[in-house]
Amino acid sequence: MQNPFAQRTASLAGPATDIQPVTPDNMVDLPVIALALYVETGGSLTFDTITGTTRTVEVADFCILPVGAKRVRASGTTAAGIHALVLA
């Protein structure tokens, strides 16, 4: 099978090259900074942006939140099935 991404330079404009499950944690950053967060079950989502600001937003089921995130916090997060879209 031909890989259409083989000659493409990784770009913040997308697409992500991998998606990783996220376990919310108040103390530990994500292993790779997320280009965006994907949420399967909506609710509150508390996260730290790449600038270090903590934000809480309400998201719907099957939501893609296109914001750079370095941590998803357990405190304040009720959303579930969270995944980080990343450049691996």
Backbone bond lengths (Angstrom), bond angles and torsions (degrees), N, CA, C in turn:
res aa  C-N    CA-C-N  psi(-1)  N-CA   C-N-CA  omega(-1)  CA-C   N-CA-C  phi
1 M - - - 1.439 - - 1.527 108.49 -
2 Q 1.310 116.07 135.32 1.457 121.06 178.40 1.526 109.56 -77.73
3 N 1.338 115.51 135.42 1.456 121.52 178.87 1.524 108.71 -95.09
4 P 1.345 118.78 110.05 1.456 120.32 -178.47 1.529 113.68 -69.66
5 F 1.328 117.65 -10.98 1.458 121.76 -178.97 1.527 112.61 -99.02
6 A 1.323 117.65 -2.56 1.462 121.43 -173.74 1.525 112.94 -58.41
7 Q 1.308 118.76 -40.16 1.464 122.17 -176.80 1.527 112.61 -99.19
8 R 1.312 117.27 4.69 1.465 121.20 -176.72 1.522 110.69 -90.25
9 T 1.307 115.79 135.18 1.456 121.05 175.03 1.524 108.68 -79.11
10 A 1.331 115.83 134.62 1.465 119.81 178.21 1.523 109.21 -59.09
11 S 1.329 115.57 136.12 1.453 120.34 -174.87 1.521 110.68 -139.52
12 L 1.326 116.61 145.26 1.456 120.42 174.61 1.516 111.41 -65.73
13 A 1.336 117.28 -17.92 1.455 121.19 178.41 1.531 111.34 -76.05
14 G 1.322 116.97 -8.64 1.460 120.97 175.18 1.502 112.60 103.48
15 P 1.271 115.99 173.86 1.459 125.95 -4.96 1.521 111.35 -79.71
16 A 1.325 115.63 164.91 1.463 120.27 172.88 1.523 107.98 -63.31
17 T 1.311 116.98 152.53 1.465 119.83 179.26 1.520 112.44 -99.61
18 D 1.333 116.87 -9.81 1.464 119.89 178.51 1.522 108.80 -159.29
19 I 1.309 115.05 163.08 1.456 121.94 174.92 1.524 106.80 -130.95
20 Q 1.337 116.39 131.15 1.460 121.06 -174.49 1.521 109.96 -124.90
21 P 1.339 116.95 136.43 1.462 119.13 176.75 1.519 110.78 -64.67
22 V 1.325 116.32 146.89 1.464 122.52 -178.43 1.516 109.25 -117.44
23 T 1.327 115.80 129.95 1.455 122.15 169.54 1.522 106.73 -105.73
24 P 1.341 117.27 111.34 1.463 118.88 -179.38 1.529 111.63 -55.94
25 D 1.333 115.90 138.39 1.461 122.46 -177.67 1.524 108.28 -152.12
26 N 1.306 117.21 133.86 1.462 120.68 -178.78 1.523 113.83 -75.87
27 M 1.314 117.85 -19.61 1.461 121.13 -172.41 1.532 114.78 -113.21
28 V 1.315 117.97 -20.61 1.466 120.77 -170.44 1.527 110.80 -112.50
29 D 1.343 115.93 127.87 1.462 121.45 175.42 1.522 110.39 -70.70
30 L 1.317 115.90 160.33 1.464 121.13 173.42 1.527 108.50 -63.78
31 P 1.333 118.42 149.71 1.470 119.65 179.75 1.531 113.02 -63.85
32 V 1.332 116.32 -29.67 1.461 122.81 177.11 1.529 106.45 -134.62
33 I 1.324 117.91 133.59 1.468 120.24 178.18 1.525 109.50 -61.28
34 A 1.322 115.21 132.90 1.463 121.07 -177.34 1.526 111.23 -82.23
35 L 1.329 116.16 138.70 1.459 121.75 170.60 1.525 109.55 -75.26
36 A 1.336 115.01 -31.65 1.456 122.95 -179.01 1.517 107.85 -159.76
37 L 1.317 115.73 163.53 1.459 121.56 175.56 1.526 108.65 -117.04
38 Y 1.317 116.02 137.45 1.460 122.44 175.91 1.520 107.19 -111.90
39 V 1.333 116.99 132.45 1.461 122.31 -177.30 1.518 108.97 -123.16
40 E 1.334 116.71 125.41 1.460 120.95 179.35 1.525 112.37 -80.52
41 T 1.339 116.94 -42.46 1.462 121.81 -178.62 1.516 108.45 -118.40
42 G 1.316 116.78 118.14 1.443 122.42 -174.48 1.515 114.56 -65.69
43 G 1.316 114.45 166.30 1.458 123.20 -179.59 1.512 108.54 155.22
44 S 1.306 115.73 -157.90 1.466 120.44 176.55 1.527 109.31 -81.29
45 L 1.309 115.56 141.33 1.460 121.56 178.42 1.524 106.94 -131.03
46 T 1.333 115.85 116.05 1.463 121.36 178.71 1.521 107.85 -109.70
47 F 1.321 115.63 125.83 1.463 120.18 -174.74 1.524 109.76 -148.38
48 D 1.334 115.46 162.41 1.461 122.82 174.02 1.517 108.36 -102.06
49 T 1.333 116.59 127.15 1.456 120.65 177.25 1.530 109.15 -74.81
50 I 1.308 115.96 173.00 1.464 119.35 179.48 1.518 112.03 -67.71
51 T 1.330 117.27 -15.13 1.468 120.58 175.86 1.523 111.68 -87.01
52 G 1.344 117.08 -5.16 1.455 121.08 179.00 1.513 114.54 93.01
53 T 1.317 117.22 3.50 1.451 121.50 178.65 1.524 110.28 -83.05
54 T 1.328 117.21 133.86 1.459 120.95 176.89 1.523 108.36 -89.73
55 R 1.315 116.03 128.53 1.457 123.03 -179.27 1.521 109.88 -126.13
56 T 1.320 116.17 147.98 1.461 122.10 171.10 1.514 107.86 -125.75
57 V 1.326 115.88 126.45 1.458 121.74 178.67 1.522 109.11 -132.11
58 E 1.322 115.27 155.52 1.456 121.42 173.47 1.522 107.93 -94.61
59 V 1.329 116.48 129.33 1.460 120.77 -178.87 1.526 109.49 -124.06
60 A 1.306 115.32 151.92 1.458 122.23 179.00 1.530 110.10 -88.54
61 D 1.317 116.08 169.79 1.458 120.89 172.95 1.534 109.42 -58.24
62 F 1.321 116.43 142.54 1.465 124.32 176.06 1.530 112.40 57.08
63 C 1.318 114.89 42.76 1.464 122.60 -177.27 1.529 110.70 -94.33
64 I 1.324 115.76 141.28 1.466 121.67 168.33 1.521 106.67 -111.10
65 L 1.319 115.67 121.92 1.457 122.03 -179.90 1.530 107.18 -105.88
66 P 1.337 118.51 104.03 1.468 121.48 -174.00 1.524 112.72 -81.70
67 V 1.328 115.38 72.52 1.459 120.69 179.07 1.524 108.62 -138.94
68 G 1.330 116.53 139.66 1.459 120.32 176.55 1.521 109.72 -67.29
69 A 1.324 116.40 126.59 1.467 120.99 -177.70 1.515 109.72 -131.74
70 K 1.346 115.48 137.41 1.464 119.15 177.97 1.516 112.76 -108.85
71 R 1.357 117.50 -15.28 1.470 120.65 178.54 1.522 108.51 -151.84
72 V 1.322 116.11 140.20 1.462 121.67 169.67 1.511 105.87 -111.01
73 R 1.318 115.80 121.32 1.470 121.66 -174.14 1.521 111.55 -87.20
74 A 1.339 115.15 141.88 1.462 121.07 175.89 1.526 110.27 -71.69
75 S 1.334 116.18 -42.13 1.463 120.56 179.09 1.519 109.34 -67.85
76 G 1.304 116.13 122.94 1.454 121.23 178.31 1.512 114.46 90.59
77 T 1.330 118.20 -8.38 1.465 120.64 179.71 1.518 109.91 -96.54
78 T 1.333 115.14 121.23 1.468 121.23 173.73 1.523 111.18 -114.23
79 A 1.326 117.31 -13.79 1.462 121.59 176.63 1.531 108.74 -64.66
80 A 1.324 116.02 155.62 1.472 120.43 -177.88 1.528 110.21 -136.47
81 G 1.320 114.34 165.92 1.453 119.78 -178.70 1.522 110.68 65.48
82 I 1.318 115.97 48.44 1.462 122.26 -175.73 1.530 109.72 -89.86
83 H 1.313 115.47 136.03 1.466 121.82 179.83 1.526 109.11 -134.59
84 A 1.322 116.41 145.31 1.460 122.40 176.24 1.518 109.21 -100.07
85 L 1.338 116.94 126.97 1.443 121.68 171.45 1.517 107.14 -87.88
86 V 1.332 117.26 123.61 1.454 121.07 -170.01 1.535 112.22 -133.57
87 L 1.315 114.98 163.19 1.455 122.56 166.53 1.518 105.46 -99.77
88 A 1.302 117.08 107.82 1.469 120.60 -176.61 1.512 110.91 -94.40
